Amino acid sequence: MDQIPREHLSIFKTISKAGRLCEQPVYVIGGYVRDYLLKRLNQTNYADIDFVTVGSGIKLAQKVGELLDVDNVSTFRKFGTAHLRYKNFDLEFVGARTESYRNDSRKPIVESGTLEDDQRRRDFTINALSFSLNEENFGELIDPFNGLQDLKAGLIRTPIDAVQTFSDDPLRMLRAIRFATELDFSIAPKTYAGIIESADRITIISQERITDELNKILAAPIPSKGFVYLFNTGLLNHILPELADLHGVEIREGIGHKDNFWHTLQVLDNVAEVTDNLWMRWAALLHDIAKPPTKRFVKGIGWTFHGHDALGAKWVKKIFRRLSLPMDERMRFVQKLVRLHLRPIALVDEEVTDSAIRRLIVEAGDDLEDLMILCRADITSRNDRKVRRFLKNFDHVEKKIEEVAEKDRLRNWQPPIDGHEIMLALNIKEGPEIGKIKKAIENAILEGEIPNDHDAAYEYMMKIKDQYLKHESS
């Protein structure tokens, strides 16, 4: 523990004292020990540190609260756990225990146990590592399951039989994949086989816990690694079957399409290279999600997926709701990018009109740059020359977009005349005519018939108003 930050060491000594006063052995366990040994303490926010004691976790937490002069100790008597907040830390305390799940339940059966019992119930050997905080061996590493060896080998392995570990808590299958993805580790063969055997048991886990792990996999430096594991173990069929359905290539008359599953994972990694934005990564994962039901073979043309962008955008809402993802502006952002992801490539043609570019700028709004990131990421091919050619085309598209946006002042665009002004100018009450007139003005600006300014829009409104208000005078 030579390189433990001074503030952390001070907390550990206080907790050691509390353990002596309670006559309970106490240990630091789990992620803190793992990341200390991996030299990742500076890369990780350690607001949370876990402690295990042979005895009452609640009693120990309350004694620690007394010594630190804090009174915000939260207790969970059913599970024998407690936590308190001290400065920037959440300190979690648990009595050493055994824990298991019934076949049809998400709630564990908990019983008191020894330190080794508690380490045995941990998900992986690298998370069962602990440091003693006891006076007689303060700082000693306790490693009954060779977790240190697995850390050095870059291996995710369960402390006991993998099927038993995953039966006790099936979420551990996702955690195995998440840790392998985050740390760029491999999953040990027996642990991997245990995931395959136990995959269907993931269905007893709450959606919120599953989605939390999915988000962490997506946030990893190379998220595709996690989704390959999810696919190959069969977990993806239970969690996100629409993504698994992208896998495969159909060939007719000697013509095949690309495997959209592997393409999607490449797009995801491409996006991950340039942004940490979780919702951009979700957009990459879902951008082609509706290709299977829209796939058609057309003689003389080949495979088409017409409408997969529009259908995919509809599916985003359904998928977000099922996965308990936020149904707010983040979902709408992903929807927008999925719906628009084909539009920029259509602007490559030299003959494309300014009005088409204006419509994309207005529809994408503040998310135009993110849309272009996704579109660039969507260019995948084994042919490097082809990729370079498409990227050069996108340089041309972005230049055209910038030119039109600057010329027409369309960034963050709002129509120069709103509904209130239309009602006042034409002396009419609220009704459908207002929306029609407003839309006509908007179309005229986007088609380049009138400039994007108030006076031109007002003059145009007065010119066209009669065709929308005819029924008012009849």
HELIX and SHEET records of a PDB file:
HELIX    1   1 ARG A    6  CYS A   22  1                                  17    
HELIX    2   2 GLY A   31  LEU A   37  1                                   7    
HELIX    3   3 LEU A   41  GLN A   43  5                                   3    
HELIX    4   4 GLY A   57  LEU A   68  1                                  12    
HELIX    5   5 LEU A  115  ARG A  121  1                                   7    
HELIX    6   6 THR A  125  ASN A  127  5                                   3    
HELIX    7   7 GLU A  135  ASN A  137  5                                   3    
HELIX    8   8 GLY A  147  ALA A  153  1                                   7    
HELIX    9   9 ALA A  162  ASP A  168  1                                   7    
HELIX   10  10 LEU A  171  LEU A  183  1                                  13    
HELIX   11  11 PRO A  189  SER A  198  1                                  10    
HELIX   12  12 ALA A  199  ILE A  204  5                                   6    
HELIX   13  13 GLN A  207  LEU A  218  1                                  12    
HELIX   14  14 SER A  224  THR A  233  1                                  10    
HELIX   15  15 LEU A  235  ILE A  239  1                                   5    
HELIX   16  16 PRO A  241  ALA A  244  1                                   4    
HELIX   17  17 ASN A  260  VAL A  274  1                                  15    
HELIX   18  18 LEU A  278  LEU A  286  1                                   9    
HELIX   19  19 LYS A  291  THR A  294  1                                   4    
HELIX   20  20 HIS A  308  ARG A  322  1                                  15    
HELIX   21  21 GLU A  329  LEU A  340  1                                  12    
HELIX   22  22 PRO A  344  LEU A  347  5                                   4    
HELIX   23  23 ASP A  354  ALA A  364  1                                  11    
HELIX   24  24 GLY A  365  ASP A  367  5                                   3    
HELIX   25  25 LEU A  368  ALA A  377  1                                  10    
HELIX   26  26 ASP A  384  ASP A  408  1                                  25    
HELIX   27  27 GLY A  419  LEU A  426  1                                   8    
HELIX   28  28 PRO A  432  LEU A  446  1                                  15    
HELIX   29  29 HIS A  454  SER A  473  1                                  20    
SHEET    1   A 7 SER A  74  PHE A  76  0                                        
SHEET    2   A 7 THR A  81  TYR A  86 -1                                        
SHEET    3   A 7 PHE A  89  GLY A  95 -1                                        
SHEET    4   A 7 ASP A  48  THR A  53  1                                        
SHEET    5   A 7 VAL A  26  ILE A  29 -1                                        
SHEET    6   A 7 SER A 130  SER A 132 -1                                        
SHEET    7   A 7 LEU A 141  ILE A 142 -1                                        
SHEET    1   B 2 ARG A  97  TYR A 101  0                                        
SHEET    2   B 2 PRO A 108  SER A 112 -1                                        
SHEET    1   C 2 LEU A 155  ILE A 156  0                                        
SHEET    2   C 2 SER A 186  ILE A 187  1                                        
SHEET    1   D 2 ILE A 251  ARG A 252  0                                        
SHEET    2   D 2 ILE A 255  GLY A 256 -1                                        
SHEET    1   E 2 ARG A 296  VAL A 298  0                                        
SHEET    2   E 2 GLY A 302  THR A 304 -1                                        
END                                                                             
